[in-house]
Amino acid sequence: MLNLIRNSLLILTCTLALTEPALAAESGLIAPDAKVIEVQGGFGFLEGPVSDATGNLYFTDIDNNRLHKLAPTGDLTSFHEPSNRANGLTLDLDGGLLICEQEAGRLVKMDRDGNITVVADSYQGKLFNSPNDAWVHPNGSIYMTDPRYQYPEGNLAQDGEYVYRISADHQEVSAIITNIPKPNGVVGTEDGLTLYVASTELRKVFRYDIASDGEVSNRTEFADQGSDGMTLDEYGNVYLTWIGGVSVRNPAGEEIEFIETQQMPANVGFGGRDGRTLFMTSRTSLYSLQMNVEASR
């Protein structure tokens, strides 16, 4: 996905791959004696880890144009291809899998039987640029980022790269943030009052207040670093993917932990049987780390 970062950080990634990840674990977030392990390698470019209620982990391989599922038993399968260069994944309130299809310029839903329906594919009569990441608000509305990196090729379909809000009934799409270049990762708090959005171009993460009508306001800088995908744990700590690993910041924006990974992570999410395994999708490998905390619900 991040074509510019792939190229500029390839040397760094290769260097990190030669070292064993070291964990301070001073925050108490990481389980005792836990280490980052490689679950599986040999992929193209991984993204979008999300886990369902039974512990199945879903993630995308953008370059190989497919979706994978990792069962709690450890069985790994490819279950959906071609995926239209799917990127970010999340679950809706019904447990359906929401898929950001970059190449098709749309957000779709896959139900438990594998049936796919379109959630949204345009704004003001124009196709989306390349849906990247999405987060579902507790009221069922969806916040989605729509930059353009590699897929599809060609000019932007929209007038800019925006963050959209899709109403809970999927009937209305509104551009709620239009002034962040290259909006990327997006995630919100369990109470539905706070939204985090990362800008790859500015290398910053911003925080917004979410009003009762879904609009956002009071933008503040949360972190002076970029992030691709992001997630939150049960205490509201924000997990940011960046150079060398995952930066964990408390709700005040203070870094309280840094998890080193052998490859630069593109996204991060909780899963496993008890929801306390942190999964990190990196360029060609899926990594995991046992935690003392679980995902925000």
Backbone hydrogen bonds in HBPLUS format (Angstrom, degrees):
<---DONOR---> <-ACCEPTOR-->    atom                        ^
c    i                          cat <-CA-CA->   ^        H-A-AA   ^      H-
h    n   atom  resd res      DA  || num        DHA   H-A  angle D-A-AA Bond
n    s   type  num  typ     dist DA aas  dist angle  dist       angle   num
A0003-ASN N   A0001-MET O   2.81 MM   2  5.61 119.8  2.17 117.0  99.5     1
A0006-ARG N   A0002-LEU O   2.75 MM   4  5.94 155.1  1.81 156.5 164.7     2
A0007-ASN N   A0003-ASN O   3.19 MM   4  6.41 163.2  2.22 150.0 152.2     3
A0008-SER N   A0004-LEU O   3.12 MM   4  6.23 171.0  2.13 146.5 149.4     4
A0009-LEU N   A0005-ILE O   2.96 MM   4  5.70 147.8  2.06 145.3 151.2     5
A0013-THR N   A0009-LEU O   2.86 MM   4  6.07 159.9  1.90 154.8 160.4     6
A0014-CYS N   A0010-LEU O   3.00 MM   4  6.27 159.8  2.05 150.7 155.2     7
A0015-THR N   A0011-ILE O   3.02 MM   4  6.29 152.7  2.09 146.4 154.1     8
A0016-LEU N   A0012-LEU O   2.92 MM   4  6.21 161.4  1.95 155.2 159.5     9
A0017-ALA N   A0013-THR O   3.04 MM   4  6.23 143.3  2.18 143.7 153.7    10
A0018-LEU N   A0015-THR O   3.10 MM   3  5.60 157.3  2.16 110.7 117.6    11
A0019-THR N   A0016-LEU O   3.06 MM   3  5.49 166.0  2.09 115.4 119.9    12
A0292-ASN N   A0029-LEU O   2.66 MM 263  5.19 172.8  1.67 150.2 148.4    13
A0031-ALA N   A0290-GLN O   3.14 MM 259  5.68 162.8  2.17 125.7 129.0    14
A0034-ALA N   A0031-ALA O   3.11 MM   3  5.45 158.4  2.16 134.8 132.5    15
A0037-ILE N   A0288-SER O   2.96 MM 251  5.48 163.0  1.99 154.8 160.4    16
A0288-SER N   A0037-ILE O   2.91 MM 251  5.48 149.6  2.00 150.1 159.6    17
A0039-VAL N   A0286-LEU O   2.71 MM 247  5.46 146.5  1.82 148.1 159.2    18
A0286-LEU N   A0040-GLN O   2.86 MM 246  5.43 162.6  1.89 163.1 169.1    19
A0043-PHE N   A0284-THR O   2.98 MM 241  4.43 168.8  1.99 136.7 133.0    20
A0062-ILE N   A0045-PHE O   2.84 MM  17  5.53 138.9  2.01 173.9 160.8    21
A0046-LEU N   A0282-SER O   3.28 MM 236  5.64 150.1  2.37 147.6 149.9    22
A0047-GLU N   A0060-THR O   2.91 MM  13  5.10 147.6  2.01 143.4 146.3    23
A0060-THR N   A0047-GLU O   2.86 MM  13  5.10 162.3  1.89 138.0 142.8    24
A0050-VAL N   A0058-TYR O   2.93 MM   8  5.35 148.3  2.03 147.5 157.1    25
A0058-TYR N   A0050-VAL O   2.75 MM   8  5.35 170.9  1.76 158.9 161.5    26
A0052-ASP N   A0056-ASN O   2.95 MM   4  5.53 151.1  2.04 149.8 157.9    27
A0055-GLY N   A0052-ASP O   3.09 MM   3  5.44 164.2  2.12 113.1 118.0    28
A0057-LEU N   A0070-LEU O   2.86 MM  13  4.96 172.7  1.87 146.1 147.7    29
A0070-LEU N   A0057-LEU O   2.72 MM  13  4.96 162.2  1.76 148.7 155.1    30
A0059-PHE N   A0068-HIS O   3.12 MM   9  5.43 156.5  2.18 139.4 143.9    31
A0068-HIS N   A0059-PHE O   2.82 MM   9  5.43 170.5  1.82 170.3 172.4    32
A0061-ASP N   A0066-ARG O   2.93 MM   5  5.49 165.1  1.95 169.2 166.6    33
A0065-ASN N   A0061-ASP O   2.86 MM   4  5.90 107.6  2.40 140.6 158.8    34
A0066-ARG N   A0061-ASP O   3.26 MM   5  5.49 162.6  2.29 141.0 145.9    35
A0065-ASN N   A0062-ILE O   3.06 MM   3  5.00 152.9  2.14 100.7 109.1    36
A0083-SER N   A0065-ASN O   3.12 MM  18  5.23 134.0  2.34 110.0 118.4    37
A0067-LEU N   A0080-HIS O   2.88 MM  13  5.13 148.1  1.98 145.1 154.9    38
A0079-PHE N   A0067-LEU O   3.05 MM  12  6.03 146.2  2.17 141.7 152.1    39
A0069-LYS N   A0077-THR O   2.81 MM   8  5.35 155.8  1.87 154.0 160.1    40
A0077-THR N   A0069-LYS O   2.93 MM   8  5.35 161.5  1.96 150.5 156.6    41
A0071-ALA N   A0075-ASP O   2.86 MM   4  5.25 166.9  1.88 159.9 159.2    42
A0074-GLY N   A0071-ALA O   2.84 MM   3  5.31 161.6  1.87 117.6 123.9    43
A0103-GLU N   A0084-ASN O   3.00 MM  19  5.02 147.0  2.11 136.5 138.6    44
A0087-ASN N   A0100-CYS O   2.86 MM  13  5.45 156.5  1.91 154.6 162.1    45
A0088-GLY N   A0132-ASN O   2.89 MM  44  5.57 140.3  2.04 147.2 156.1    46
A0100-CYS N   A0088-GLY O   3.04 MM  12  5.39 161.4  2.07 170.2 167.0    47
A0090-THR N   A0098-LEU O   3.13 MM   8  5.21 148.7  2.23 139.1 144.7    48
A0098-LEU N   A0090-THR O   2.69 MM   8  5.21 164.8  1.72 165.0 167.3    49
A0092-ASP N   A0096-GLY O   2.92 MM   4  5.38 154.6  1.98 146.3 154.7    50
A0095-GLY N   A0092-ASP O   3.00 MM   3  5.33 163.9  2.03 114.6 119.1    51
A0097-LEU N   A0110-MET O   2.97 MM  13  5.05 157.5  2.02 156.9 150.8    52
A0110-MET N   A0097-LEU O   2.79 MM  13  5.05 159.1  1.83 143.1 150.2    53
A0099-ILE N   A0108-VAL O   2.83 MM   9  5.30 162.2  1.86 149.6 155.2    54
A0108-VAL N   A0099-ILE O   3.05 MM   9  5.30 165.8  2.07 148.6 151.4    55
A0101-GLU N   A0106-ARG O   2.93 MM   5  5.43 152.2  2.01 168.5 177.1    56
A0105-GLY N   A0101-GLU O   3.00 MM   4  5.88 119.0  2.39 138.1 152.3    57
A0106-ARG N   A0101-GLU O   3.25 MM   5  5.43 157.6  2.30 144.3 149.4    58
A0105-GLY N   A0102-GLN O   3.08 MM   3  5.13 144.0  2.21  99.7 110.7    59
A0107-LEU N   A0120-ALA O   2.84 MM  13  5.37 169.2  1.85 167.5 171.3    60
A0119-VAL N   A0107-LEU O   2.81 MM  12  5.50 155.1  1.88 144.8 151.7    61
A0120-ALA N   A0107-LEU O   3.22 MM  13  5.37 158.0  2.27 142.5 145.6    62
A0109-LYS N   A0117-THR O   2.80 MM   8  5.35 161.1  1.84 159.3 165.8    63
A0117-THR N   A0109-LYS O   2.94 MM   8  5.35 152.9  2.02 147.6 156.1    64
A0111-ASP N   A0115-ASN O   2.91 MM   4  5.45 157.0  1.96 151.9 156.6    65
A0114-GLY N   A0111-ASP O   2.95 MM   3  5.32 163.9  1.97 117.0 120.7    66
A0123-TYR N   A0126-LYS O   2.77 MM   3  5.38 153.2  1.85 153.8 159.6    67
A0126-LYS N   A0123-TYR O   3.09 MM   3  5.38 163.9  2.12 112.1 117.3    68
A0132-ASN N   A0145-THR O   2.97 MM  13  5.54 171.7  1.97 149.5 149.0    69
A0145-THR N   A0133-ASP O   2.95 MM  12  5.47 157.9  2.00 150.8 158.0    70
A0135-TRP N   A0143-TYR O   2.87 MM   8  5.29 148.1  1.97 148.1 158.1    71
A0143-TYR N   A0135-TRP O   2.85 MM   8  5.29 169.8  1.86 160.9 163.6    72
A0137-HIS N   A0141-SER O   2.80 MM   4  5.33 159.4  1.84 156.8 162.8    73
A0140-GLY N   A0137-HIS O   2.84 MM   3  5.30 166.5  1.85 124.2 127.3    74
A0142-ILE N   A0166-ILE O   2.85 MM  24  4.96 160.6  1.89 144.1 150.8    75
A0166-ILE N   A0142-ILE O   2.71 MM  24  4.96 162.5  1.74 149.7 156.0    76
A0144-MET N   A0164-TYR O   2.88 MM  20  5.18 158.0  1.93 141.9 148.9    77
A0164-TYR N   A0144-MET O   2.78 MM  20  5.18 164.7  1.80 158.1 158.5    78
A0146-ASP N   A0162-TYR O   3.04 MM  16  5.63 137.2  2.23 160.0 172.9    79
A0163-VAL N   A0177-ILE O   2.92 MM  14  4.98 158.3  1.96 147.3 152.2    80
A0176-ILE N   A0163-VAL O   2.94 MM  13  5.96 138.7  2.12 150.7 163.6    81
A0177-ILE N   A0163-VAL O   3.30 MM  14  4.98 158.1  2.35 140.8 139.6    82
A0165-ARG N   A0174-SER O   2.77 MM   9  5.31 155.6  1.83 155.3 163.8    83
A0174-SER N   A0165-ARG O   2.97 MM   9  5.31 158.6  2.02 146.2 153.2    84
A0167-SER N   A0172-GLU O   2.91 MM   5  5.32 166.5  1.93 157.3 161.8    85
A0170-HIS N   A0167-SER O   2.83 MM   3  4.99 158.2  1.87 112.1 118.4    86
A0200-THR N   A0182-LYS O   3.12 MM  18  5.65 156.7  2.17 159.0 152.4    87
A0184-ASN N   A0198-ALA O   2.75 MM  14  5.32 159.1  1.79 155.2 157.2    88
A0198-ALA N   A0185-GLY O   2.95 MM  13  5.18 159.7  1.99 151.6 153.9    89
A0187-VAL N   A0196-TYR O   3.10 MM   9  5.38 154.7  2.17 144.8 150.4    90
A0196-TYR N   A0187-VAL O   2.76 MM   9  5.38 167.2  1.77 171.3 175.9    91
A0189-THR N   A0194-THR O   3.00 MM   5  5.47 151.4  2.09 147.6 153.7    92
A0192-GLY N   A0189-THR O   2.96 MM   3  5.34 158.8  2.00 113.1 120.0    93
A0210-ILE N   A0193-LEU O   2.85 MM  17  4.84 160.1  1.89 128.7 128.6    94
A0195-LEU N   A0208-TYR O   2.97 MM  13  5.09 160.7  2.01 139.0 144.6    95
A0208-TYR N   A0195-LEU O   2.80 MM  13  5.09 151.9  1.88 150.7 158.6    96
A0197-VAL N   A0206-PHE O   2.96 MM   9  5.33 157.9  2.01 146.5 153.3    97
A0206-PHE N   A0197-VAL O   2.81 MM   9  5.33 170.1  1.81 160.7 158.3    98
A0199-SER N   A0204-LYS O   2.86 MM   5  5.53 169.8  1.87 173.4 172.5    99
A0203-ARG N   A0199-SER O   2.95 MM   4  5.69 126.3  2.24 134.3 147.7   100
A0204-LYS N   A0199-SER O   3.37 MM   5  5.53 151.7  2.46 141.7 149.3   101
A0205-VAL N   A0223-ALA O   2.99 MM  18  5.04 156.4  2.05 145.0 147.6   102
A0222-PHE N   A0205-VAL O   2.76 MM  17  5.47 151.4  1.84 147.0 155.1   103
A0223-ALA N   A0205-VAL O   3.16 MM  18  5.04 157.2  2.22 136.2 137.7   104
A0207-ARG N   A0220-THR O   2.82 MM  13  5.32 162.8  1.85 155.7 161.1   105
A0220-THR N   A0207-ARG O   2.96 MM  13  5.32 151.6  2.05 148.3 157.0   106
A0209-ASP N   A0217-SER O   2.89 MM   8  5.30 171.6  1.90 156.4 157.5   107
A0217-SER N   A0209-ASP O   2.98 MM   8  5.30 145.1  2.10 141.3 151.4   108
A0211-ALA N   A0215-GLU O   2.80 MM   4  5.41 173.7  1.81 168.1 170.2   109
A0214-GLY N   A0211-ALA O   2.98 MM   3  5.24 162.2  2.01 112.2 116.7   110
A0229-GLY N   A0266-ALA O   2.87 MM  37  6.04 171.6  1.87 154.1 153.7   111
A0231-THR N   A0239-TYR O   3.36 MM   8  5.29 146.5  2.48 130.8 139.7   112
A0239-TYR N   A0231-THR O   2.81 MM   8  5.29 172.0  1.82 163.2 164.0   113
A0296-SER N   A0232-LEU O   3.08 MM  64  5.58 156.4  2.14 126.4 123.3   114
A0233-ASP N   A0237-ASN O   3.07 MM   4  5.51 147.2  2.18 143.4 153.3   115
A0236-GLY N   A0233-ASP O   2.98 MM   3  5.42 164.6  2.00 121.6 123.7   116
A0234-GLU N   A0294-GLU O   2.79 MM  60  5.78 135.6  1.99 166.1 161.3   117
A0238-VAL N   A0249-ARG O   2.73 MM  11  5.21 156.7  1.78 159.3 160.7   118
A0249-ARG N   A0238-VAL O   2.87 MM  11  5.21 166.4  1.89 150.1 153.7   119
A0240-LEU N   A0247-SER O   2.78 MM   7  5.06 176.5  1.79 154.4 155.0   120
A0247-SER N   A0240-LEU O   2.80 MM   7  5.06 150.2  1.88 154.2 156.2   121
A0242-TRP N   A0245-GLY O   2.98 MM   3  5.72 169.5  1.99 175.8 179.2   122
A0245-GLY N   A0242-TRP O   3.16 MM   3  5.72 164.8  2.18 129.0 133.6   123
A0261-THR N   A0244-GLY O   3.09 MM  17  6.02 158.7  2.13 133.0 136.6   124
A0246-VAL N   A0259-ILE O   2.82 MM  13  4.98 155.1  1.88 140.8 147.2   125
A0259-ILE N   A0246-VAL O   2.83 MM  13  4.98 166.7  1.84 148.1 150.5   126
A0248-VAL N   A0257-GLU O   2.87 MM   9  5.03 175.8  1.87 151.8 150.9   127
A0256-ILE N   A0248-VAL O   2.78 MM   8  5.82 159.5  1.82 157.2 164.1   128
A0250-ASN N   A0254-GLU O   2.92 MM   4  5.51 153.5  1.99 152.5 151.6   129
A0253-GLY N   A0250-ASN O   2.74 MM   3  5.37 167.0  1.76 129.7 133.4   130
A0266-ALA N   A0281-THR O   2.68 MM  15  5.75 171.0  1.69 160.6 162.9   131
A0267-ASN N   A0281-THR O   3.36 MM  14  5.36 152.6  2.44 141.9 145.0   132
A0281-THR N   A0267-ASN O   3.05 MM  14  5.36 148.0  2.16 132.1 141.7   133
A0269-GLY N   A0279-PHE O   2.94 MM  10  5.34 152.9  2.02 150.3 156.8   134
A0279-PHE N   A0269-GLY O   2.71 MM  10  5.34 172.6  1.72 165.6 166.3   135
A0271-GLY N   A0277-THR O   2.79 MM   6  5.22 140.7  1.95 146.0 158.3   136
A0277-THR N   A0271-GLY O   3.06 MM   6  5.22 158.8  2.11 151.3 147.6   137
A0275-GLY N   A0272-GLY O   3.26 MM   3  4.90 152.2  2.34  94.1 102.3   138
A0291-MET N   A0276-ARG O   2.75 MM  15  5.21 160.5  1.78 176.2 176.3   139
A0278-LEU N   A0289-LEU O   2.82 MM  11  5.13 171.1  1.82 158.7 155.7   140
A0289-LEU N   A0278-LEU O   2.87 MM  11  5.13 132.7  2.10 137.9 151.4   141
A0280-MET N   A0287-TYR O   2.84 MM   7  5.03 162.4  1.87 136.7 140.9   142
A0287-TYR N   A0280-MET O   2.89 MM   7  5.03 171.4  1.90 149.1 152.0   143
A0282-SER N   A0285-SER O   2.90 MM   3  5.34 164.8  1.93 170.7 174.1   144
